[in-house]
């Protein structure tokens, strides 16, 4: 495209080198330390007020494997994405559920 994001290409520094800000495309993969933390706060506070609150995410993030796994770990109820990304989302959700179950078994057996 015409616009190459500085967060991926890198920000030019006075000495001619570049400082890369992020190593992922934030419009496709969630920034778990920034936006993700805000999502966690929102879920905690929302469910403190209404325990049956359903939360989810839609768009490109809803079809990105690492983002789907993160959404599972923070307790989102659903993800929504475009049809061509559904297979990736379902696989990531299944993997996250299996990983969670395996971690729970390890804690029980420890």
N, C-alpha and C positions, 0 to 999 in steps of 0.2 A: 503494500500500500504506500500511499504518499507520506503517511506519518509513521515514522519508526520510533516507538516509545523510548524515551531516555532511560526509563527504569530497566529496560532489557539491554539496550545498546550500550548504555553507560553514560555517565555525565562527564564531560570533558573537564579536566583539571588544568591549572596554569602550566604545569610541567609537560603537558602534551599527553599524559596518560589518561585513562578513563576509569572512573569508579562505578562499578555496576551496583545498582541499588537493590534490585531483586533478581532472583534467578528463575522466576516463573512469571507467567502472564496473569496479572491480578484480575483480569476480566474473565478468566476461565477457571482459575484455581484460587480458592479462598486463601487469603492472608490469615492464617490461623492465629498468629500472635497479635494482630491488630483487630481486624474486623471480627475474627473468630472469638476473641475475648469479649468484644461488645455483644456478640450473639449469646455467649454464655451468660453474661450479666442479664440480658433481656429475658432469657428463658428462666433463669433463677427467680428474678423479680416477678415475672409474669405468673409463674406457677406458685409463687408464694401468695399471690393474690387470688388466683383461680387455679386450683390444682389439676383440673381437667383440661387445661389450655393445650390445644393442638398447635404445634409449630412445624414449619417446613421451609423449604427453600426452592426456588424455581429459577429457570434460566440456564445459562452455561454452567454455572457452579453445580447445578443439580445433576449434570451428566458427566462430571469430572470425578474420576475414581478417588483420588486423595481427598477431594472436598466431600464426597459422599461418606467416606470413612470417618472424617472429622465430624460431620453432622451426626453420624451414629453415636460417636463417643460423647457428644454434648447433649444427646437426648432428643434430637429432632424426630418428629413422628413421620415425616415424609419428605421426599425430594421429587421435584418435577422437572422434566427436561424435554428437549425436542425429540421426536421419534427416533431419529438416527443415533441418539446417545442412550437410549433406554437399556440396551444390552450392557453397556459399560456400567451404568448406574446400578442395575440389578446385580451384576457380578460383584461390584464394590460393596454393595449393601450386604450381600451374602458373606463375603470375606470378612467384613467387619463383625458381623454377628458370630461367625465361627471363631474369630480371634478372641472376641469377648468371652465366649463360652470356654475356650481353652484356658484363658487367663483365670477365669473363675474356678475351673477344675484344679489348676496349679495351686491356687490359694487354699482350696479345701484340702489338698493332699500335702501341703507343706507343714 
